[in-house]
Amino acid sequence: MINFRRSTAVLLGLLATTALTGPAQADEEPAPEPPRVELVLDVSGSMRAADIDGRTRIAVAQQAFNEVVDALPEETQLGIRVLGATYRGKDKKVGCQDTQQIVPVGPVDRSAAKAAVATLRPTGFTPVGLALRSAAQDLGTGATTRRIVLITDGEDTCAPPDPCEVARELAAQGTSLVVDTLGLAPDEKVRRQLLCIASATGGTYTAAQSAEELTDRIKQLVERAADTHTRAPTVVGGTSACDSAPLLAPGVYADREAFSEHRYYRVPIRPGQELRASVSMALDRAVNRDYGVLLRATAADGRELVRGADAGSGRADVLSAGLRWSATADDEDAAETEQSSAPAIEPTTVCLVVSNSFAPRPGTAATPGMPVELTIDVVAAAPAPDGPDLGRGWVLLGLLTIAGLITGLLAGLLTRWWVATWREN
């Protein structure tokens, strides 16, 4: 009987444990996506040049790749794509399609990856734009940021598609793709193109003049993929008027804004809450000097509540502005007329207006718009500390008069003491 009771108790305990843990496991958040990176290597004919530490550019790149693969963090999924690596002919139409993924994005087989890179020989054309577009497809989409690291020694020889336009196209799709570029040749045209690609996607440009610089920089960028592996902003489309603007909750949002445009968004704020908002706009193409970004919070009827602004003159890559506005009932007239039996107060709809004064330089593409990142948070309003109440009207005048008399008396006594002391000495 005792054994039976014990068995029954154990069985009931197991059933209870299963009932309690089952739903909890079902409600658990899915495992986070691993960092995903693709290295894109230029293997065109110019990579045969032996001008980096007395070695060919391709040999230096292969050594760097080997060291990066060996040091790759276990959680990072890596892919390798090449361009200009197989076609040896002179037909440009064929050569400008020459890009292949030699290592698929995923957990890396280090030996297989290094073997694939070791067989590369400088061969053909330089279809950078096509390779970038293909690399973006290799990485796919998801809730977190993907990264491409482009290593090349020359500008695209196959445009269209122009690689800078491809970078803007990818950024405009809201795929949260960052392209970092590494230049292996001290050429100004190459530098400008790689800088444009990086700027369009929020990436970086680096000139690598030695094997050590190239290896160290690639390692940094691959490791950065894990550090910046965050949830991507939500893509949203602002409008030209407040009444039709999208209603936004706290979060991070991405949009595009044309030159000299105003875009509207709406945020509901309840009494006792404080709106905190910021906007950042990247300069992903050449613009005229002297520009600015303005962020305003307005009421539904257009009354401005608060504003924040930032300006530049050609030296900044990103402009940012922020603001804070509290919906606390601090208006005295409203407080006096408010009845205790009044119904609950509805949220106040605040319109956020993002404006810019950018102007494109001649020949600069106007589309897609400039990249905008909008951050919104709504928190409990922090009450301002109470100041000393000095009263009003005659009371305040009396206090000021007494304070003046005391100050004058003290000043006179100090002056007499100083004069007496000075005469004695």
Secondary structure, DSSP 8 states (H G I E B T S, - for coil): -HHHHHHHHHHHHHHHHHHHHHHHHHHS-------EEEEEEE-SGGGG---BTTB-HHHHHHHHHHHHHHT--TT-EEEEEEESSS--SS-HHHHTT-EEEEEEEES--HHHHHHHHHT----S---HHHHHHHHHHHH---SB-EEEEEEESS--SS-SS-HHHHHHHHHHTT--EEEEEEE-S--HHHHHHHHHHHHHHT--EEE--SHHHHHHHHHHHHHHHHHT--B--EE---BSSSTTS-B--SEEEEEEE-TT-EEEEEEEE-TTEEEEEEEEEE--S-B-SSEEEEEEEE-TTS-EEEEEEEEESS--SEEEEEEEEE-----HHHHHH--TT------EEEEEEEEE---B-TT----S-EEEEEEEEEEE-----------SHHHHHHHHHHHHHHHHHHHHHHHHHHHHHHHH-
